[in-house]
Amino acid sequence: MKHDELNERLRTFLISSRENAGLSQSDVAARSEVFGIGRTLDQRAVSRIESQPMNADAIKIAGYLSAVGIQPSKYYEILTEYTYKEDDYIMSEVGEQTIKIKVEAAKSLISSVKDSIDCYNHEYIDSIGLKSKVEQLEAVVDGLNRKPVIGCFGHFDAGKSTLINTVINQSLLPTKYQPATCVVNLLMHESDKPETISGNVAVFKKGFKPHMVHSPVDVEKYLIEQGGSEILDRLGVHNHEDDVLNEAYIAIVFSDSEILRSVWLLDTPGDLNGSDESDTEKALGGVELADGVVFVSNHTGFFKDSDLGFASNIIRQRPPVDKEKPLDHLMFIQSHCHSEISKDDVEAVGRVTFKRIKKQLDNLIFSSWMEDGFITQLPESSELTARVQPFWRENNDYRSDTLRKITEMASSLTLNQASIVDKYISNILKNIENMLLSEIENLKNKKSETFERIKEVNEKDARFRELSTQLIKDFNSLIESCNSHKKHDLDVMSTYYKYNTSVEGLEELINDTYSDKKEAQSELGNYIGQLLTTKLESTLKTSGKAVSTELDSLLLRWQEAAPTISTTGIDTQISGLGAEFSAFNSRAAFVGGLAGLGSLGAMALYVSTIASNLGAYILVGKAAGVLVSLGLVGSVTTVTSFVAAIGGPITIGIALAAAIGYIIYRLAGGSWQKSLAKKAAEAIRKESVFDDVEKAVTEYWNSTSKAIKAGLDELIIKTDEYIENLKADAKVEYDIDEVDVCVSLIDDTLLILKSSD
């Protein structure tokens, strides 16, 4: 649908809604209060909205809808419905608008709080840096204004780049029947381009996350090259003498495609059989950046050979965020469905494929999801088949249906992200309120005599020192226990490995899974590798959860032992710790110590688990960097991938698939299953596959031990700094009348926040 036609339909909808409500344009302006920030429209603004609704900003649209009694969700449903009418559509801006409204409203409210603080002009309040704290939280809100990322995965000849070029309606990405890129390509809209980038292509080092594009500091930190589209061609050629190429991890490509106004698109390397391990890491590790997964596989050989293992490695790391719609974030593109293939044959492939590999998918993906509580039941093969979309660029029906389904996925991801943004904003605003309340109590506490405050702090410090001695011993015991967990996990994996790679175990697996000899030969290596990988991930996560639970118990005890200011009438649960409110947060201090460590082992899973309980405190300072590195800030998902936990993807299945894939065997009187099992067992022994398993377990627990030690060191340092600040403040004489003035000023600011409830 063309822009003008869509604009006209929206005009009709808005004007009819106003007239049905019996309101004039002036009435709408008078009733346009929204988000607690007062009137957002005057009569002229109402007229402009009704003339050009497509050009109206988010806040004004929200004010208009509120005035005429229409929920924003209804408006965006209408907008989305209109954009689906034809193949020649404009990608709906529902995502951008919905989240933009929320972010702009929150920023407007925070700006009012900052303006109020600016009016204080009192040394007591200036000394506690209130405005600086609020500004740090405002920066976090800025980071929420990002779009979902749909990642395209598959082998280099599957047609990923052709698919993306079709979706954006531009020939932007190189398309070749050979590996066309050795970096991750992320396509953004040109309106997302920061002032710090002048080129249409910007290449960044590993560690750059999509939402960082809005941060000048992060752009400067990670940017290694920028320029024109010629960079993309160069990145498709391996040149180990090119220092820029060797350092490059992700290329941001800016385009004016309409779809990029609402969603960003990710194109990943697809050469998993080459000699360059960094390509494999980028191909598998790109899942850390994606919110939705589109896996592309050729019609001929759909999900055969290495595709099953590749897809399992990717999809397992991206569980659903909505149990009611567990597959909405997944899509399987059946590519190369050219005109010579009948429609019946095309439809049969998806149906037959997911009946054939259902058991493997359950073992490699969905059982793990159930174990972790992301789904309540295993999906049926028919549900998986429904997520298949045939594609051939020259076929109008396939192209149109593909565009529509990708749009639907974008809308689903946007709704999830909008919900998460709501929670973040609510959390941030609540924490600003609690911060102001705590400063009021802190000020009231200063009215006590100096000697009383000094005495209180010293007594609480002495109590803490007594309790912390045992706590530190318990922390060190937890660190030492990592060796026991390592031994346990190695024993578990050794037992599993020995049977499942023995002739008997392999023969049982082959008989249980395959009926076709060629299929078994071409897929067995990938399947065994993924079974080992899945078992390894499950084993490490189970042990990691036990350590995380014990760690959290220690941090709760530390929080309870740490000195606190006197409190009266403050919500004692606002820190998420169930302890008396304090300017100190043991969890946040510990997490801050993990910054810069790289692989965190079980601590990555711990941070993911408790991040939602840390409040806005965790979103600033060193701890924020940890959440960013784990993909837990500004993301649709609230769960870090296991790839992030171990510092990179496990590639056991890749090497194993190559080894077994070249097996040549002859039947010698016995069954082909037994013959293949013998040859496979022999190949596995030659590859020394368990060495890779042992390495992964060892590195995981070594990283866990190192991370806990670093977190403990930072916890001790931050606690000492906090106590010293309490002691220094206790020695200061405060004017009681001036303290009351400051309390009154902060009370006025609190009213601004409460008026938005």
Secondary structure, DSSP 4 states (H G I P E B T S, - for coil): --HHHHHHHHHHHHHHHHHHTT--HHHHHHT-B-TTS-B---HHHHHHHHH-GGG--HHHHHHHHHHHT--HHHHHHHHHHHHTS-SSPPPP-HHHHHHHHHHHHHHHHHHHHHHHHHTT--HHHHTTTHHHHHHHHHHHHHHT----EEEEES-TTS-HHHHHHHHHTS--S---SS---SSEEEEEEGGG--TT--SSEEEEETT--GGGGG-HHHHHHHEEEEE-THHHHHHTS--TT-HHHHHEEEEEEEE--GGGGT-EEEE-----SSS-HHHHHHHHHGGGG-SEEEEEEESTTTT-TTHHHHHHHHHTTS--S-TTSTTTTEEEEEE---TTS-HHHHHHHHHHHHHHSHHHHIIIIIHHHHHTTS-SSPPPHHHHHTTEEE--TT-HHHHHHHHHHHHHHHHHHHHHHHHHHHHHHHHHHHHHHHHHHHHHHHHHHTTS-HHHHHHHHHHHHHHHHHHHHHHHHHHHHHHHHHHHHHHHHHHHHHHHHHHHTSHHHHHHHHHHH-S-HHHHHHHHHHHHHHHHHHHHHHHHHHHHHHHHHHHHHHHHHHHHHS-----SSS-TTTTSSSS---S--HHHHHHHTTTT-S--THHHHHHHHHGGGSGGGGGSTHHHHHHHHTT-SS-S-SS--HHHHHTS---HHHHHHHHHHT------SS-HHHHHHHHHHHHHHHHTHHHHHHHHHHHHHHHHHHHHHHHHHHHHHHHHHHHHHHHHHHTS---HHHHHHHHHHHHHHHHHHHTT-
